[in-house]
Amino acid sequence: MDVLASASAWLTEWTAGREWAVQSFVALSSIALLSVFLGQRLKGAAAAADTKAAAAVRREFHSFQRSYLVVFVFVMLADWLQGTHMYTLYTKYQQENAAVSVGALFFTGFLAAGLLGTFTGPFVDRYGRKRACLVYVALELLINSLEHFNSMSLLLVGRVLGGVSTSLLFSAFEAWMVTEHRRRGFPEEWIGLTFGRCAVWNGATAIVAGVLAQLAADRLGDIGPFQAAMALTALAGVLMLTWEENYGSAAPAAKAGKKAAQRRSDADGLLGAWRVVRQSEELMLVGLCYSLFEGAMYVFVFNWVPTLAAASGGFGAFAPVQGLLFSCLMAAISIGGELYNYAFGAAPVEGIGVAIYAAASVCMALLVVCSCSDCGDWAFLVQFGACLGFEVCVGAFQPCIATHRSRYVPS
């Protein structure tokens, strides 16, 4: 009883002054979880009807799937934790050190991910997916260590390394899972079941990350979420040690001549991909649509914290609710993904895409035209609502553009 009383007192104290943020988080998370639950029940029933394999094979598959999902959850939770307070941490460093530029740090990270991501895939295939995942763990531990220093040069190094680690995060893990799935002889259609579980757990971890980040920041300051991310990343690395290594279509090269041939093959692959894009108008348009929306999304990532902070009265008033609002935005992404699942089949995917772009444009326009001086006391509510609406569009956009890619990108 004493423990319960203490926990109740702590919860009452912690929520004091941010009741509205807690209520928003609970409401949006409940809607997200309900929509995901209903969607998974419908998809699960269909999948169960199609599953004809022996029970032993299903048990082996579920064991393999769990071993991957556990690592996936810890890795993604750590990644989400870093995004909640990065802007405020850099802003604090900038106030203390004029040499630190928040914009330059974010730009460097985005540029590094764009440039280095092009070359990550061939190296992952050549030297091993498990090895690449462990390199990701080492990079993340180093990057989060560098975040502790108020030095522009060290922070820039961290952002460049962050571009490499981001590329590994979205290539090596998925490649390992797909290859290992096929190596073990599981049915090809079951890969989609694992991707579906990943999507659900990714949304759930993003929501949880906001709450954990808020707790860590309350106790340890803006660096707290990064320290929590280090612990989770290290744990994921330990779990990865049980994985088997696998490679791409070509085994790792051992001789100098073979390495040179592999490098030429990598270059030819990139040039070949560019030729395919140039020769296909549909593929070019899909890439253009994807790039434009991703560009808008990165603009949003950079600006949502200072925009809402300014509307709420400054960083001092915004800090106690920042992690909770991040969780609200992540819940909105989950809702958007499920809305797309419900709309898919009921309307042409091209029409759904146009609706997503139109709604996202309206939300972005609201953030631009409704500044604090324009909307007075309503500024924060309008802008927070626009942020939620844009994140719903982000959640619907991801499966929508993936559907378009599956139609036009050659396999």
C-alpha positions in Angstrom: 0.0 0.0 0.0 2.9 2.4 0.8 4.3 1.7 -2.6 1.0 2.4 -4.3 0.5 5.6 -2.3 4.0 6.8 -3.2 3.5 6.0 -6.8 0.2 7.8 -6.8 1.7 10.9 -5.1 4.6 10.9 -7.6 2.2 10.6 -10.6 0.1 13.5 -9.2 3.1 15.7 -8.8 4.6 14.8 -12.2 1.3 15.6 -14.1 0.8 18.9 -12.2 0.8 21.7 -14.7 0.7 19.5 -17.8 -2.7 17.9 -17.4 -3.7 18.9 -20.9 -0.7 17.3 -22.4 -1.3 14.1 -20.5 -4.9 14.1 -21.6 -4.0 14.7 -25.2 -1.5 11.9 -25.1 -3.9 9.4 -23.5 -6.7 10.3 -26.0 -4.5 10.0 -29.1 -2.7 6.9 -27.9 -6.0 5.2 -27.2 -7.3 6.0 -30.7 -4.1 4.8 -32.2 -4.0 1.5 -30.2 -7.7 0.9 -31.0 -7.3 1.5 -34.7 -4.2 -0.8 -34.8 -5.9 -3.5 -32.8 -8.9 -3.5 -35.1 -6.7 -3.5 -38.2 -4.5 -6.3 -36.9 -7.5 -8.4 -36.1 -8.8 -8.1 -39.6 -5.4 -8.8 -41.2 -4.6 -11.5 -38.7 -7.8 -13.4 -39.5 -7.0 -13.3 -43.2 -3.4 -14.4 -42.6 -4.6 -17.3 -40.4 -6.9 -18.5 -43.1 -3.9 -18.6 -45.6 -1.5 -20.3 -43.3 -1.3 -24.0 -44.1 2.2 -24.9 -42.9 2.9 -27.4 -40.2 2.7 -26.3 -36.6 6.4 -27.0 -36.1 7.3 -24.6 -39.0 5.0 -21.9 -37.6 6.6 -22.2 -34.1 10.1 -22.0 -35.6 9.0 -18.9 -37.6 7.5 -17.2 -34.6 10.7 -17.8 -32.6 12.8 -16.3 -35.4 10.3 -13.4 -35.7 10.5 -12.7 -31.9 14.3 -12.7 -31.9 14.3 -10.1 -34.6 11.5 -8.0 -33.2 13.1 -7.7 -29.8 16.2 -6.2 -31.3 14.1 -4.1 -33.6 12.1 -2.6 -30.7 15.2 -1.7 -28.7 16.9 -0.2 -31.6 13.9 1.9 -32.8 13.1 3.0 -29.2 16.7 4.2 -28.8 16.5 6.0 -32.2 13.2 7.7 -31.3 14.5 8.8 -27.9 17.3 10.8 -29.6 14.9 12.8 -31.7 12.7 14.2 -28.9 15.2 16.6 -27.3 17.9 17.1 -29.9 16.7 20.5 -30.9 16.5 21.8 -27.4 19.9 20.3 -26.5 21.5 22.0 -29.4 19.7 25.3 -28.6 21.0 25.1 -25.1 24.5 24.6 -26.5 24.1 27.5 -28.9 23.1 29.8 -26.0 26.3 28.8 -24.1 28.6 28.7 -27.1 28.2 31.1 -30.1 30.1 28.8 -32.3 27.3 26.2 -32.2 24.7 26.5 -35.0 21.5 24.4 -34.7 20.7 24.8 -38.3 24.1 23.7 -39.5 24.0 20.6 -37.3 20.7 19.5 -38.6 21.6 20.3 -42.2 24.9 18.3 -41.9 23.0 15.3 -40.6 20.4 15.3 -43.4 23.1 15.9 -46.0 25.3 13.1 -44.7 22.4 10.7 -44.7 21.5 11.6 -48.3 25.0 11.3 -49.6 26.3 8.4 -47.7 23.1 6.4 -47.8 23.6 5.8 -51.6 26.8 3.8 -50.9 25.8 2.0 -47.8 23.9 -0.9 -49.4 26.8 -2.4 -51.4 29.1 -2.4 -48.4 26.4 -4.0 -46.2 25.9 -6.8 -48.7 29.7 -7.3 -49.2 30.9 -7.4 -45.5 27.8 -8.9 -43.8 24.5 -7.7 -42.5 25.1 -8.7 -38.8 28.5 -7.0 -38.9 26.8 -3.9 -40.3 24.2 -3.9 -37.5 27.0 -4.2 -34.9 28.8 -1.2 -36.6 25.5 0.7 -36.2 25.5 0.0 -32.5 29.1 1.2 -32.1 28.4 4.3 -34.1 25.3 5.1 -32.1 27.3 4.7 -28.8 30.0 7.1 -30.1 27.5 9.6 -31.5 25.5 9.8 -28.2 28.8 10.2 -26.3 29.7 13.2 -28.5 26.3 14.8 -27.8 27.6 15.4 -24.2 30.2 17.9 -25.4 29.4 21.5 -26.2 31.8 21.7 -29.1 30.7 22.5 -32.7 33.5 20.4 -34.2 32.6 17.3 -32.1 28.9 17.8 -32.7 29.5 18.0 -36.5 31.5 14.8 -36.4 28.5 13.2 -34.6 26.1 14.4 -37.3 28.2 13.0 -40.1 28.5 9.7 -38.3 24.7 10.0 -37.7 24.2 10.0 -41.5 26.1 6.7 -41.7 24.2 5.1 -38.8 20.8 6.3 -40.2 21.6 4.6 -43.5 22.6 1.4 -41.7 19.5 1.5 -39.6 17.2 1.5 -42.6 19.1 -1.0 -44.7 21.2 -3.5 -42.7 18.5 -4.7 -40.2 15.8 -5.2 -42.8 18.3 -6.9 -45.2 19.5 -9.3 -42.5 15.9 -10.3 -41.6 14.8 -10.9 -45.2 17.9 -13.0 -46.1 17.7 -15.0 -42.9 14.0 -15.6 -43.4 14.7 -17.0 -46.9 17.7 -19.0 -45.7 15.6 -20.8 -43.2 13.1 -21.7 -45.8 10.0 -20.0 -44.5 7.2 -19.1 -46.9 7.9 -15.9 -48.9 4.5 -14.4 -48.0 5.4 -14.6 -44.3 7.9 -11.8 -44.7 5.0 -9.4 -44.9 3.8 -10.6 -41.5 7.1 -9.6 -40.0 7.0 -6.2 -41.7 3.4 -5.7 -40.4 4.6 -6.5 -36.9 7.5 -4.1 -37.3 5.1 -1.3 -38.3 2.9 -1.8 -35.3 5.8 -2.0 -32.8 7.5 0.9 -34.4 4.5 3.1 -33.8 4.1 1.8 -30.3 7.8 2.4 -29.4 7.6 5.9 -30.9 4.7 6.7 -28.5 6.5 5.2 -25.5 9.7 7.0 -26.5 8.1 10.4 -25.9 7.1 9.5 -22.3 10.4 7.9 -21.5 12.2 10.9 -22.9 10.2 13.3 -20.8 11.0 11.3 -17.7 14.7 11.2 -18.5 14.8 14.9 -19.3 13.0 15.7 -16.1 15.6 13.8 -14.1 18.8 14.3 -16.1 18.1 17.3 -18.3 18.1 17.5 -22.1 21.0 15.0 -22.3 18.9 12.4 -20.4 17.2 10.9 -23.5 20.5 10.4 -25.2 21.9 8.5 -22.1 18.8 6.3 -22.1 19.3 5.7 -25.8 22.9 4.5 -25.2 21.7 1.9 -22.7 19.1 0.6 -25.1 21.4 0.5 -28.0 24.0 -1.5 -26.0 21.4 -4.0 -25.0 20.3 -4.4 -28.6 24.0 -5.0 -29.5 24.3 -7.8 -27.0 21.1 -9.5 -28.3 22.5 -9.3 -31.9 25.4 -11.5 -30.9 23.2 -14.5 -31.2 22.4 -13.8 -34.9 23.9 -15.7 -37.8 25.8 -13.7 -40.3 24.5 -13.4 -43.9 25.6 -11.5 -47.0 24.3 -10.2 -50.3 24.2 -12.1 -53.5 28.0 -12.0 -53.6 30.2 -13.4 -50.9 32.7 -11.2 -49.2 35.7 -10.6 -51.5 39.0 -11.9 -50.3 41.4 -11.1 -53.2 42.5 -7.7 -54.5 41.3 -8.4 -58.0 38.0 -9.6 -56.7 37.6 -6.5 -54.6 38.3 -4.3 -57.6 35.7 -6.2 -59.6 33.2 -5.7 -56.7 33.8 -2.0 -56.6 33.2 -1.8 -60.4 30.0 -3.8 -59.9 28.8 -1.4 -57.2 29.5 1.6 -59.5 27.8 -0.1 -62.4 24.8 -0.8 -60.2 24.4 2.9 -59.2 24.7 4.0 -62.9 22.3 1.3 -64.0 19.8 2.4 -61.4 20.0 6.0 -62.7 19.5 4.9 -66.3 16.4 3.0 -65.3 15.0 6.0 -63.6 15.7 8.3 -66.5 14.0 5.9 -69.0 10.8 5.6 -66.9 8.5 8.7 -66.6 6.4 6.9 -64.0 9.4 6.0 -61.9 10.8 9.5 -62.1 7.4 10.9 -60.9 7.3 8.4 -58.0 10.8 9.5 -57.0 9.9 13.2 -57.3 6.8 12.8 -55.2 8.7 10.8 -52.6 11.5 13.4 -52.5 9.1 16.4 -52.2 7.2 14.9 -49.3 10.3 13.8 -47.5 11.7 17.3 -47.9 8.6 18.8 -46.3 8.9 16.2 -43.6 12.5 17.1 -42.8 11.5 20.8 -42.7 8.8 19.8 -40.2 11.3 17.8 -38.1 13.5 20.8 -37.8 10.8 23.4 -37.1 8.1 21.7 -34.9 9.9 22.3 -31.6 10.7 26.0 -32.0 7.3 26.7 -33.6 5.3 25.1 -30.7 7.7 26.5 -28.1 7.2 30.0 -29.4 3.4 29.5 -29.4 3.4 28.2 -25.8 5.5 31.0 -24.4 9.1 29.9 -24.9 11.3 26.9 -24.2 10.9 27.3 -20.5 7.1 26.7 -20.7 7.5 24.1 -23.5 10.2 21.8 -21.9 7.8 20.2 -19.3 5.5 18.9 -22.1 7.9 18.4 -25.0 8.3 14.6 -24.6 4.5 14.1 -24.2 3.8 16.2 -27.3 6.3 14.1 -29.2 4.3 11.0 -28.2 1.1 12.7 -29.4 2.7 13.3 -32.8 3.8 9.7 -33.0 0.3 8.5 -32.1 -0.9 10.6 -35.0 1.4 8.8 -37.3 0.0 5.4 -36.2 -3.5 6.7 -36.8 -2.6 7.9 -40.3 -1.2 4.5 -41.1 -4.3 2.7 -40.1 -6.5 5.2 -41.9 -4.6 4.4 -45.1 -5.2 0.7 -44.5 -9.0 1.3 -44.2 -9.0 3.5 -47.3 -6.9 1.1 -49.4 -9.2 -0.8 -51.7 -12.1 1.6 -51.2 -10.5 4.3 -53.4 -7.7 4.3 -56.1 -4.3 4.6 -54.5 -3.6 7.6 -56.7 -6.6 9.4 -55.3 -5.5 8.6 -51.8 -2.1 10.0 -52.5 -3.6 13.3 -53.8 -5.8 13.6 -50.7 -2.7 13.0 -48.5 -0.7 15.7 -50.2 -3.7 18.2 -50.1 -4.3 17.6 -46.4 -0.5 17.9 -45.6 -0.4 21.2 -47.6 -3.3 22.7 -45.6 -1.6 21.7 -42.3 1.7 23.2 -43.4 -0.1 26.4 -44.6 -1.7 26.7 -41.1 1.7 26.6 -39.5 2.9 29.3 -41.8 0.0 31.8 -41.7 -1.1 31.3 -38.1 1.7 32.8 -36.2 1.5 33.8 -32.5 0.6 37.4 -33.4 -2.1 36.4 -35.9 -4.0 33.9 -33.7 -3.5 35.3 -30.2 -4.4 32.8 -27.5 -5.5 30.3 -30.1 -2.1 30.2 -31.7 -0.8 27.1 -29.9 -4.0 25.1 -30.3 -4.2 25.8 -34.0 -0.5 25.0 -34.6 -0.5 21.9 -32.4 -3.6 20.7 -34.3 -1.8 21.4 -37.6 1.2 19.4 -36.4 -1.0 16.5 -35.5 -2.8 16.7 -38.9 0.6 16.7 -40.7 1.8 13.7 -38.8 -1.4 11.8 -39.7 -0.6 12.6 -43.3 3.0 11.2 -42.7 1.6 8.0 -41.3 -0.7 7.6 -44.4 2.0 8.6 -46.8 4.5 5.9 -45.9 2.4 2.9 -47.0 0.9 4.9 -49.9 4.3 5.7 -51.5 5.4 2.1 -50.7 2.4 0.9 -52.8 3.4 3.1 -55.6 7.0 1.9 -55.5 5.9 -1.7 -55.6 4.0 -0.9 -58.9 6.7 1.0 -60.7 10.1 0.1 -59.2 11.5 -2.9 -61.1 12.3 -5.9 -58.8 
